[in-house]
Amino acid sequence: MNLADTLADLLTRENRLSFGEIVLTRSPEGSYSATHHEDEGKTTGLEPLDSVRELREMAKNDATGEYRPLKTAPGLKSGWITTADGAHDFLQRLDAIYPGLFATWSAYESGSLAPVPLRDTLGRQTGMYRFAGGISDEMALRLKTELCGRGCLRHIVWPIDPGSPGEHASRAAGALPLLCTEACTFAVNLARTLAKEAYDLANPPAATEP
Ligand code: SF4
């Protein structure tokens, strides 16, 4: 079963799925729609966005007009609806809002995508990002709380250390989780900043002779 078939199958069985800040539905006639969850059930007053380009544009900035560099940050605009006749087309539209997230969930659910421990991701960094690998456990927890917990809707399934099982995510009825199976570039960047600050504090520049 390909990804579009998996999506079609899920929406045939459940009719409605929440996915991050959006709600996916399938009509009795078989078409697929997505709206912001605040607009669920509205039949008028929504702007139709029926192309990948329009949806990408909509998702670029948040409801206050601020650029959203992280596509799973909360604050997606409301007031729109997208409707597609086929699951393949619908999936491409979902990818315009949450790139690759349906595929990530599907691969994780089937057991073909293993989460990458944070220390493995950080250990691969080179150049100015090599410092990222030096974070303590406390810094890793701070990263999860301050960056991921406050600014991202994804559910983390990667463990901090290789060999740790990590948290297993399972799908609740009526919902599709936005999973994080590997720390993103924003997390790597913050890890570098935290580790560099700690290094600089522990290794102050030598005082110069007068
Ligand atoms: S590491 Fe994952 S959960 Fe954290 S901010 Fe990046 S994408 Fe979101």
Boltz pocket constraint, residues with backbone or C-beta under 6 A from the ligand:
constraints:
  - pocket:
      binder: B
      contacts: [[A, 72], [A, 143], [A, 147], [A, 148], [A, 151], [A, 152], [A, 153], [A, 154], [A, 155], [A, 156], [A, 180], [A, 182], [A, 183], [A, 184], [A, 185], [A, 186], [A, 187]]
      max_distance: 6.0
